[in-house]
Every structure is written in C-alpha cells, then in structure tokens.
Amino acid sequence: MYKLGIDVGGTNTDAVLIDENLKVVASVKEHTTRDAYDGILSAVRAVLKESGVNPGEIGQAMLGTTQCTNAIVERRHLAPIGILRIGAPATLGIPPMVDWAEDLRAVAVDMAVIGGGFEYDGKELAPFDKEAARKFFEGLKEKNVKSVAISCVFSTIRSDHEEEAGRLCREIMGEDVHVSISSEIGTMGLIERENATILNAALYQVAESFTNGFARSLRDEGIANADIYLSQNDGTLMTMEYARRYPILTIACGPTNSIRGASYLSKWKNAIVIDVGGTTTDLGVIQNGFPRESSVAVTIGGVRTNFRMPDVVSIGLGGGSVVRERKDGSVTVGPDSVGYQITEKALVFGGDVCTATDIAVRLGMTELGDASRVAHLSEEFARKAMDAIRSLAEDSIDAMKVSSDNVDIILVGGGSIILPEDLSGANSVSKPENGGVANAIGSAISKISGNYEALVDYLETPREQALEEAKKEAVELAVQAGAVRETVEIIDMEDTPLQYYPGNTNRVKVKAAGDLA
C-alpha cells in the first residue's frame, strides 16, 4: 500500500508517494494554478507517471491546502451565517464582530445576544433563554441560513448552554444545518474564541468544496480505494468528516507539514525548521517531533482569534525574491518576488529579473538553469546580496529562539538552495534529501491527534488524578478523530497555574497522537 501526500502552496503544489516503509518512492513539484484543483490534478498525474505505481495500490491520500486561509483573506466563497452569543446581560457591552472589517462582517445574516452563560468558576450567570434562542433559530430558518456560530461566556469551563443551543438549533433548522460551537474550537477569551467560531461557520461551504473536489479528483485518476485525510495546523491529520466540521483547523497547515516533514527527513525531534519557498520563508520550531504551538492570539485576515495555531514567523524571502542595488551601493533582497513565474523571469532561466536564485547560482551554491546568464553579475554584488539573505535568516532564527544558545537548523523547501549552511546561531545545519518536498512528505506521514484542555482546581481534584483524566480524554479525542487506539501516545502535556482564579486552579492541556486507522 502506498500513501499519497499533497501540499498546495502559493507557488508550487508538491506531491509525494510513500511506500509502506515510509520511504519516498517519487516526488514532484508543479506550479500552483488559479484553480487549485488543476494544480493538484497535474501533480497527481506527474507523481503517478514518475513512480509507475498502480493508482489502485494507493490506500491513503492526504491533502494540505491553503483554501480556507485564502477564502478569509480574499473574502471569497464565505457562507452566510447566523451568530448566537449566550451571555446577556454580562456581555452586552461588546457585540459580536465589533472590530471586523465591513466586507467580512457581511457574512452575518443575523446575530443575537441572549441570556445565559457562566462565571469563571462555573457558576451560572443567568439561565439559558431557550425561548429567545428558539425565536432566533426560527428567523434564520426563514432566511434559509445553513450555518450557525454559537458562543457562550466561559463555555470552556462549562459548555452546557452551548450544547443545549446546538441541539435546539438542529431541532428547529434541521439536522443538515452546520453548527459551530466555540468550546470545541477556541480557548479562554470570549471575543477571540467567538471570532474563531464565526470564521469556522463561514468556511463550511469552502470545506465541502475542497473535500468533495479532492475526492472526485482522486477518483478521476483511478485512486478509488484510498482513505482521504486533510492536514490540520498542529502537524496531524483529520478525516474528511472532521474537516467539514472544523475547516478552520486547516489554516496554517502548510508550515506545520513542512515542520513535520523536516523532522522525519532529518530524524531530529528538536530544532528550528526553515522552509524556503518561492515567495516567503516560514520558520517554525519542532518540539518532540511536533510543531511548537503559539501562545498568543493570532490574527487571520484582520480577525483576532485564539484557537490553536503553530508558532511560525514568515518573512519575505524566497527563491524568487527580487534583488536590487541601491544608489548608495547597498543591496536589498525582497520582499517582492516573481513567485511562480521564476522559470520565466529569473536570469538563469532566460528572464530579465535578478532573483535570490540567480545569486545562489552565481556564487556556485547550486547548479540550476544556465549559469552563463549570471556571469555578468559581479562577485561583490553577489556577496552583498548573500549577506542580505543571510541577515534576514539569522534575524528570524534569533526571533524563534528562547535562549542565547545555538540551535540545530533544518533547511527545507524548494528555495532552500539560496541559504548558506554557515548561519550564526546555528549549532548544526541539515539539508536533508527530498527536503524540497518536505511539506508533502509531512502531510503523508502525519498522525491523528486529540487535544484536551480544561481548568481544574487541584484543591478539588488532585493533580495526579486530573492529569490522568486529561490524558484519557485526549486519547479518546484522538480515537474519535480516526487514530488506532493501540498506537495513541501522549506527546505533550502541561499544566499552568492561574493565579487570578480561586483556589489552586490550573489550565491543563494534553495532546495525544496515533497512527491512522
């Protein structure tokens, strides 16, 4: 049985085939097209042709896609939704979507804030106003709304009111309505958690489109027996059904795929990964084989959210970055790039734009295109350009480090040819074989995960008991997501004291992951 991994990036769509021993059989890079599925089909056909593998022998197919991110940033294909917040009278001061851009606020057909919600210690603020909720859902049904976002104050402590509202929504609007519940998506912080839930609700049509389209594309190429999975942004996979419920979890899956792929190829479990593409470079941290999670709120398309996201820094540096000499003799690299047009515009390919790739060829760092086309570039100019490239990378490495100690660095991505291996702050630098398609490899070899988070008062529940219960919950969540129970293991666990809460309250977070079923 073979695994097919596909990752759709801004410049290239990468595809790999991996055998049952997790060895790379074939890998290809195809240009990402305006219609993402044209690029996916092209990559699938190319990797099948290169490998000679019978499509019927592919048992699993994994896709990492940027379509949800693009839909939010470009304000396209978002579904009309209803927004219900359970939190009156306590939360009336700040309405939903208060700081959203007008063009994005347009997704909300109607919104309401009704009675209910909880205090930080789980005590009820007010009874759930069932009649107000019923009236709101009946109004949405008349307007033919098919997706609803439900949030509740302190629902991460108690989700009773959200769950009751969800059941009532399906009872009134039908079982086919898409219901997004904030306690299943975000963490502490009502506004940011609500924002993430609203985005999730608005993405349901996009999710249905890319899951159905991917499945159809595979069938058209004869890959009819494969189980299909989508990459999510913690470096693990989810089933198509899970992706349709939580499409927002696909956001930023590209960098995490690269981080996972880099760890697998280098055999390093702890390092900084530098993924150089055609337009941008993403830096992330691999901890115990999985991406380090961001501890701060993340803004997506101008919307502040607090659901789990990888700790990634992106800079405007890539293989297609434009190199210019200023009047004072200094040289700049990027942030603008020729992107997917590099094979047309870069000097080594017969174009007229000097790019970072041209500099790498001029300095003998790589053999690509026609080196004679960059022979006219002076070595002084090329050295200045490389110093600028090096400086961009080293400054970003410093930004990702948590101490002054040197760290191991893994260079991956098709544009990694532009980076030197003698980087300041690096303990050692690895450029693994097949690193150019680390993102697709990361998608293909990923596991299924479950994440559990809760606030626990250790005065009521002893720490050891609380952690054991949290681990069991994380394992169950991983199994529900599609992992084989016998292979699930705890990969991360932390408990953080919350001094502003009564008693000895701690935030307990546990992550479990296992092999695909």
C-alpha positions in Angstrom: 0.0 0.0 0.0 1.2 3.5 -0.8 0.5 6.9 0.7 -0.1 10.0 -1.4 0.8 13.3 0.2 -0.1 16.6 -1.5 0.6 20.2 -0.3 -0.8 23.2 -2.1 1.4 26.3 -1.6 1.3 29.8 -3.0 4.0 29.0 -5.7 4.1 25.2 -6.0 1.9 22.2 -5.5 4.0 19.3 -4.2 3.1 15.6 -4.3 4.9 12.5 -3.0 4.3 8.8 -2.9 5.5 6.9 0.1 5.6 3.1 0.5 4.5 1.0 3.5 8.0 1.5 5.0 7.6 5.3 4.8 10.2 5.6 2.0 9.8 8.2 -0.7 9.1 6.4 -4.0 8.5 9.5 -6.1 8.1 13.3 -5.7 7.2 16.1 -8.0 6.7 19.9 -8.0 4.0 21.5 -10.1 3.1 25.2 -10.3 0.0 26.1 -8.3 -2.7 27.3 -10.6 -5.5 29.8 -10.2 -7.9 26.9 -9.8 -6.1 24.8 -7.2 -7.6 21.6 -8.5 -5.8 22.0 -11.8 -2.5 22.1 -10.0 -3.5 19.1 -7.8 -4.5 17.0 -10.8 -1.3 17.9 -12.5 0.8 16.9 -9.5 -1.1 13.7 -9.0 -0.7 12.7 -12.7 3.0 13.6 -12.6 3.8 11.6 -9.4 1.9 8.6 -10.7 3.8 8.8 -14.0 7.2 9.1 -12.3 6.6 6.2 -9.9 4.8 3.9 -12.2 2.6 2.9 -9.3 -0.9 1.5 -10.0 -3.4 4.0 -8.7 -5.4 1.2 -7.1 -2.5 0.5 -4.8 -2.8 3.9 -3.1 -4.6 3.3 0.2 -4.3 6.7 1.8 -4.3 10.2 0.4 -3.5 13.4 2.4 -4.1 17.0 1.4 -2.7 20.2 2.9 -4.4 23.2 1.4 -4.5 27.0 1.7 -8.1 27.4 0.5 -9.6 28.3 3.9 -6.9 30.9 4.5 -7.4 32.3 1.0 -11.2 32.4 1.5 -10.8 34.6 4.6 -8.1 36.8 3.2 -9.7 37.3 -0.2 -13.3 37.4 1.3 -14.5 34.9 -1.2 -16.8 31.8 -1.0 -17.7 32.5 2.6 -21.2 31.2 3.6 -23.9 33.5 5.1 -24.3 32.6 8.8 -26.2 33.4 12.0 -24.4 34.2 15.2 -25.8 33.5 18.6 -23.9 34.6 21.8 -25.1 33.2 25.1 -24.0 35.9 27.6 -26.6 38.5 28.4 -26.6 40.7 30.3 -22.9 40.4 31.2 -21.5 40.6 27.6 -23.8 43.2 26.1 -21.1 45.9 26.2 -19.1 44.4 23.3 -21.3 42.9 20.5 -20.1 40.1 18.2 -17.8 41.1 15.3 -17.2 44.5 16.9 -13.8 45.2 15.3 -14.3 43.2 12.0 -13.8 44.8 8.6 -17.1 45.7 6.9 -16.6 43.4 4.0 -16.1 40.5 6.3 -19.0 41.4 8.6 -21.3 40.9 5.6 -21.2 37.2 6.2 -23.5 37.6 9.2 -27.2 37.5 8.1 -28.3 38.0 11.7 -26.9 37.9 15.2 -28.3 37.9 18.8 -27.0 38.0 22.4 -29.3 36.1 24.7 -29.4 35.3 28.4 -27.2 32.6 29.8 -23.5 31.8 30.4 -21.3 31.1 33.3 -18.8 32.7 35.7 -15.1 31.8 35.6 -15.7 29.3 38.3 -18.6 27.5 36.5 -21.4 29.2 38.4 -24.4 30.1 36.2 -24.5 33.8 35.3 -28.1 33.6 34.1 -30.5 30.8 33.0 -30.3 29.8 29.3 -33.0 31.8 27.5 -34.4 29.0 25.5 -37.3 31.0 24.0 -35.0 33.7 22.7 -32.8 31.1 21.1 -35.8 29.4 19.6 -37.1 32.6 18.1 -33.6 33.4 16.7 -33.2 30.0 15.0 -36.7 30.2 13.5 -35.8 33.5 12.0 -32.6 32.1 10.5 -34.6 29.2 9.0 -36.9 31.6 7.3 -33.9 33.3 5.8 -32.5 29.9 4.6 -29.3 30.2 6.6 -27.4 26.9 6.7 -24.6 27.6 9.1 -24.7 28.9 12.7 -21.9 30.0 15.1 -22.8 29.6 18.8 -20.6 31.1 21.6 -21.1 31.4 25.4 -19.2 33.2 28.1 -16.8 30.9 29.9 -18.0 27.9 27.8 -14.5 26.4 28.2 -15.4 25.9 31.8 -18.9 24.7 31.2 -20.4 24.1 27.8 -24.0 23.2 28.9 -25.7 26.2 27.4 -23.8 25.9 24.1 -24.7 22.2 23.8 -28.3 22.9 24.6 -28.4 25.7 22.0 -26.8 23.3 19.4 -29.4 20.7 20.0 -32.2 23.3 19.7 -30.7 24.7 16.5 -30.8 21.3 14.8 -34.3 20.6 16.1 -35.6 23.8 14.5 -33.4 24.2 11.5 -32.8 20.6 10.6 -30.1 18.0 11.0 -28.2 19.3 7.9 -27.5 22.7 9.4 -23.8 23.3 10.1 -23.4 24.2 13.8 -20.1 25.6 15.1 -19.7 25.6 18.9 -17.0 27.8 20.4 -15.9 25.4 23.2 -14.9 22.9 20.6 -12.8 25.4 18.7 -11.1 28.1 20.8 -9.7 28.5 24.3 -10.1 31.1 27.0 -11.2 34.6 25.9 -14.8 35.1 24.7 -14.2 37.5 21.8 -11.3 35.7 20.2 -12.9 32.3 20.7 -16.2 33.6 19.2 -14.3 35.1 16.3 -12.7 31.7 15.5 -16.1 30.1 15.7 -17.7 32.6 13.3 -14.9 32.0 10.8 -15.3 28.3 11.2 -19.1 28.6 10.5 -18.4 30.8 7.4 -16.0 28.3 5.9 -18.3 25.3 5.8 -19.0 25.7 2.1 -15.3 26.0 1.3 -14.7 22.8 3.3 -17.4 20.9 1.5 -16.0 22.1 -1.8 -12.4 21.1 -1.3 -13.1 17.8 0.4 -15.6 16.7 -2.3 -13.4 18.1 -5.1 -10.3 16.3 -3.8 -12.1 13.0 -3.5 -13.5 13.5 -7.0 -10.1 14.4 -8.5 -8.6 11.2 -7.0 -11.4 9.0 -8.4 -10.9 10.6 -11.8 -7.3 9.5 -11.7 -8.2 5.9 -10.7 -7.4 6.4 -7.0 -10.7 4.9 -5.8 -9.7 2.8 -2.8 -7.9 5.5 -0.8 -8.9 6.8 2.6 -8.8 10.6 2.4 -7.4 12.9 5.1 -6.8 16.6 5.5 -3.8 18.2 7.2 -4.5 20.4 10.2 -2.4 23.1 11.8 -0.9 21.1 14.7 1.0 18.8 12.3 -1.5 16.0 12.4 -4.4 14.8 10.2 -8.1 14.7 10.3 -10.8 12.8 8.4 -12.9 14.5 5.7 -15.9 14.5 8.1 -13.8 16.2 10.8 -12.5 18.7 8.3 -16.1 19.6 7.3 -16.9 20.2 11.0 -13.8 22.2 11.8 -12.4 23.7 8.5 -10.6 26.5 10.4 -8.2 23.9 11.7 -6.7 23.6 8.2 -5.4 27.2 8.4 -1.6 27.3 8.5 -1.2 23.6 7.8 1.4 24.3 5.2 4.2 25.4 7.6 3.3 22.6 10.0 3.5 20.0 7.2 7.0 21.3 6.4 8.0 21.1 10.1 6.8 17.5 10.4 8.4 16.5 7.1 11.7 18.2 8.1 11.7 16.3 11.4 11.0 13.0 9.6 13.7 13.5 6.9 16.4 14.7 9.3 15.5 12.3 12.2 15.7 15.3 14.5 13.0 15.8 17.1 14.0 19.3 18.3 15.2 22.0 16.0 14.3 25.2 14.2 12.9 24.5 10.7 13.4 27.0 7.9 11.1 26.3 5.0 12.1 28.4 2.0 9.5 28.7 -0.8 9.4 30.8 -3.9 8.0 33.9 -2.3 8.3 33.6 1.5 10.3 31.7 4.2 8.5 30.2 7.2 10.4 29.5 10.4 8.9 27.1 13.0 10.1 25.1 15.9 9.9 21.3 16.2 9.5 20.0 19.7 9.4 16.3 20.3 8.6 15.8 16.7 5.7 18.2 16.5 5.4 21.9 15.8 5.5 24.3 18.8 2.2 25.9 19.4 1.8 29.7 19.5 0.9 31.1 23.0 -0.6 34.4 21.8 -3.7 35.3 19.9 -3.3 35.0 16.1 -4.8 37.4 13.6 -6.2 35.9 10.4 -7.5 38.2 7.6 -7.7 41.0 10.2 -9.6 38.9 12.7 -8.1 38.2 16.1 -8.6 34.6 17.2 -7.3 32.2 19.9 -7.7 28.7 18.5 -4.5 26.6 18.3 -2.0 27.8 15.8 1.6 26.9 15.1 4.3 29.3 16.3 5.6 30.4 12.9 7.4 33.5 11.7 7.1 34.4 7.9 9.5 36.7 6.1 9.5 38.0 2.5 12.4 35.9 1.4 12.2 33.1 -1.3 13.9 31.7 -4.3 12.1 34.3 -6.4 12.8 37.3 -4.3 13.9 40.3 -6.4 17.5 41.5 -5.8 18.2 45.2 -6.3 21.2 47.5 -5.9 20.6 50.9 -4.4 22.3 54.1 -5.4 24.5 54.0 -2.3 25.8 50.6 -3.4 23.8 48.6 -0.8 21.8 45.6 -2.0 18.3 44.6 -1.0 16.5 41.2 -1.3 12.7 41.1 -1.5 10.2 41.3 -0.1 8.6 41.3 -3.6 9.1 38.1 -5.6 8.5 36.8 -9.1 6.8 33.8 -7.4 5.6 31.0 -9.7 7.0 33.0 -12.7 10.5 32.3 -11.6 11.1 29.9 -14.5 10.2 32.7 -16.9 11.7 35.8 -15.2 14.8 34.7 -13.3 18.1 35.4 -15.2 19.3 31.8 -15.1 16.1 30.8 -17.0 16.4 33.5 -19.6 14.4 36.2 -17.9 15.5 39.8 -17.0 14.9 39.9 -13.3 17.7 39.2 -10.8 16.5 36.9 -8.1 17.9 35.2 -5.0 18.2 32.0 -7.0 20.4 33.8 -9.5 22.6 34.9 -6.7 22.9 31.3 -5.4 23.9 30.1 -8.9 26.4 33.0 -9.4 28.1 32.0 -6.1 28.3 28.3 -7.0 25.9 27.3 -4.3 23.7 25.3 -6.7 23.5 24.2 -10.3 20.3 25.4 -11.9 19.3 26.8 -15.3 22.1 28.4 -17.4 24.9 29.7 -15.1 26.4 31.7 -18.0 23.4 34.1 -17.8 24.5 35.4 -14.4 28.3 35.5 -15.2 28.0 39.3 -15.7 27.0 39.8 -12.1 30.0 41.0 -10.1 31.1 38.8 -7.2 30.9 41.9 -4.9 27.3 42.4 -5.8 26.5 38.7 -5.3 28.3 38.7 -1.9 26.3 41.8 -0.8 23.1 40.1 -1.8 24.0 36.9 0.0 24.9 38.9 3.1 21.4 40.4 3.0 19.9 37.0 2.6 21.9 35.6 5.5 21.0 38.6 7.7 17.2 38.0 7.1 17.6 34.4 8.0 19.7 34.9 11.1 17.5 37.7 12.5 14.5 35.3 12.2 16.4 32.5 13.9 17.0 34.8 16.8 13.3 35.7 16.9 12.4 32.0 17.2 15.0 31.0 19.9 14.1 31.0 23.6 17.7 31.4 24.8 21.0 32.6 23.5 22.2 29.0 23.0 22.9 27.8 19.5 20.2 25.6 18.0 20.0 22.9 15.3 18.6 24.1 12.0 16.9 22.1 9.3 16.7 23.7 5.8 13.8 22.5 3.6 11.7 23.8 0.7 12.4 24.3 -2.9 14.1 27.7 -2.2 16.5 26.4 0.4 19.2 26.5 -2.2 19.5 30.2 -1.6 20.6 29.9 2.1 24.2 29.2 3.2 24.8 26.5 5.8 27.1 28.6 8.0 24.4 30.6 9.8 25.1 32.5 13.0 23.2 31.0 16.0 23.2 27.5 14.4 24.7 24.6 16.2 24.5 22.5 13.1 22.6 22.8 9.8 20.9 19.9 8.0 19.7 19.9 4.3 18.0 16.5 4.1 17.4 14.7 0.9 13.9 15.3 -0.5 13.8 18.5 1.6 12.3 20.3 -1.4 9.0 18.5 -0.9 9.1 18.3 3.0 5.6 19.8 3.1 4.1 17.0 1.1 6.1 14.4 3.0 4.9 15.9 6.3 1.3 15.5 5.1 1.8 11.9 4.1 3.5 10.7 7.3 1.4 12.6 9.8 -0.6 11.0 12.6 -4.0 11.7 14.0 -4.3 13.7 17.2 -6.6 14.7 20.0 -6.2 17.8 22.1 -7.8 18.3 25.5 -7.9 21.4 27.6 -9.7 22.2 30.9 -9.4 24.3 34.0 -9.0 22.2 37.1 -8.9 23.2 40.8 -6.3 21.0 42.4 -7.9 21.5 45.8 -10.9 19.7 44.5 -9.2 17.2 42.1 -5.7 16.2 43.0 -3.1 17.0 40.3 -2.2 13.3 39.5 -5.9 12.4 39.1 -6.6 15.5 37.0 -3.7 14.7 34.6 -4.7 11.1 34.3 -8.2 12.1 33.4 -7.0 14.7 30.9 -4.7 12.1 29.2 -7.7 9.7 28.9 -9.8 12.4 27.3 -7.0 13.3 24.9 -6.7 9.7 23.8 -10.5 9.4 23.3 -10.4 12.6 21.2 -7.6 11.1 19.0 -9.5 7.9 18.5 -12.7 9.8 17.6 -10.6 11.7 15.0 -9.5 8.4 13.4 -6.5 7.1 15.3 -5.9 3.4 16.1 -6.3 3.3 19.9 -3.4 0.9 20.4 -0.9 3.3 18.8 -2.0 6.5 20.6 0.5 8.1 22.9 0.7 11.3 24.8 3.1 13.7 23.0 2.6 16.9 25.0 1.3 17.7 28.5 1.3 20.9 30.5 -0.5 22.5 33.4 -0.3 26.2 34.1 -1.3 27.8 37.4 -3.8 30.6 37.0 -3.2 33.0 39.9 -6.3 35.1 39.3 -8.6 32.2 39.8 -9.8 31.0 43.2 -8.2 28.0 44.9 -5.4 26.2 43.1 -6.8 26.4 39.6 -4.6 25.3 36.7 -5.1 25.1 32.9 -4.4 21.5 31.9 -3.6 20.8 28.3 -2.8 17.4 26.9 -2.1 16.3 23.3 -2.2 12.7 22.1 -1.5 11.3 18.7 -1.6 7.9 17.0 -1.3 6.1 13.6 -4.1 6.2 11.1 -6.8 3.6 11.3 
